[in-house]
Amino acid sequence: MIGSDISIYESGLGGEIALTVNDVDMTDSLYNQVYLAWFGGNIKESHVDAESGSGEENLSYWQNDLLLDDESNKMISGTEIALSNVSFTSQGLYELLNIAKHDLEFLKDLGEVEVKIEVVTTNLIKLVVDIKSNFDDKNYIYKFIWDSTVKELIKNI
């Protein structure tokens, strides 16, 4: 069984907590894991190089320092970095696909994870993940639209 979590969504200004009738909306926790793996953290930081105690603020994903001691397990959102920097040529899309798959490797114990990337328009890229759960025989499908002109996630569907 997949657990539940607070629903977050992309507003164009970063992730927001979803409210429904003055209450916090809930979603399955897999959605949040995909969203944070692909778009969490600070893309201006290399994450791995941001050492605490150096006198500079560590701007990497907040759970890295709080929950993860082993550097090899730290979350680095390579997908968002790649979306901002890779050309959307066939080679660039192949590279982006591999990075998006890598960001979701930690989900492999939950089931089969399939990632697809579609060019919607010249400036819009759709990222789709289909997770076939080992626990409840369901498919969890999440879709995100990236706008390369503003270099941000504009919609999650």
N, C-alpha and C positions, 0 to 999 in steps of 0.2 A: 504494500500500500504506500502511496505517495502522500506525504504530509501536507499540511496547509501552512500558509505564511501570509504576512501582510502584503497586499497587492501594491506593487509599484508600477509606474508607467513613465514613459518619456513625454515630457511637455515641450521639448525643444530647448529647455533651460536646464536639463539634467533630470535625474530621476525624482519623481514625486510620489508621495503616499496617496493612494486612491481612497476617496471618501464616497460613501453611498448613504444618503439620508442621514447625514451628520454622524456617521459611524465609519470606522476603518473597514475598508473592503478587504476580503480575503481571496487568495488564489492558491493553486497548488504550488508547492515549494520548488518544483522543477523549473517553472517559468522564471522565478527570481534567480535561480542558479545560472541559467543560461544568460539572462540579461546582465547579471553582474560579471560573469566570466567574459562576455564579449565587450561590455561597455562600462565596467566598473573601474575604479581607480583614476589616477591622474595621468593622462597620456603625455604630459610634458616631463614626467619623471621616468627614468629608466627602471625604477622600482628596486632592482637588485643593487644598484650603486648607492641608493639613498641610505646611508648608515646613520643610525640613531647615535647621538652623542657627538656628532660632528659640528654641532652648533647651528646646523641648518634644519629647517622643518622637513620631516619625512612626509612626503606627499603621496606615497604609494597607497594602495588599497588598504583601508583601515584594519581589516582582519589579519593582514599579514603579520603585523607586529603583535597583535593582541592574542591570536590563536595559533599561529604557526611558527614553530621554532626552527624547523629545517628549511634552509634556503631553497632546496629543490622542490618543496611543496608550495612555495609562495605563489599567489595568484598574480599573473601579469596579463593584462588585457591586450594581447597582441592583435586581436581583431580590429579594435578601434584604431590602434596605431597604424595598421596596414591600410584600413579604409581611408585614412587621412593622407597616406603617402604613396600607395601603389597605383600605378596607371591601370585603368580598366581595359587593358588589352587582354588577349587570350592568355598570355603568360602571366600577367598581373592577376587576373581572376583565378588562375590555377594556384598561384602563390597565396592569394587571399583565402581560398578554399582550404588549403593545407593549414594555414594559421588558425582559421576558425575551428577546424577539427581538433587541432592541438589544444586550443583553449578549453575544449569540452572533454578532453581525455579523462578527467577525473570522474565523469559520469558513466564510464564504461561498465562499472560493476552494477549499475542500475538496469542496464539493458543495451540494446543495439542503438547506436547514435548515428544518424545519417544527416549530413549537412549538404544543402544545395545553395547555390548562389545564382541569381537571375538578374540580368540587366533589364530594368523596367523601361528606362529612357536613358539618354546620354548621361544624365546626372544622377539618376536614381538606381540604387542597387537593392535588391531584395535578398535577405538572408533567411533561410528556412531551416529549422532543425526538426527532425522527426525522431522521437525517442520511443522505441518499442520496449516497454517496461517488462522486466523479468518478474515483477511482483504482482501485477494485477492484469496482465495481458492486454493493456491498453496502449494506444499510441498517443503520445503527447506531442502536438505540433505547434510550434511557435514561429511567427513571422515578424521580421523587422525590416523597415525601409530606411536606408541611409541616403542622405542628400550630399553629394560630393561638392556642390557649390558652396554650401555653408559648413561642410565638414562636421555634420552631426546627425544623430538618429532623429528622424522626424516623426516616425510612427511605429508603433508596435501593434500588430493585428493578429 
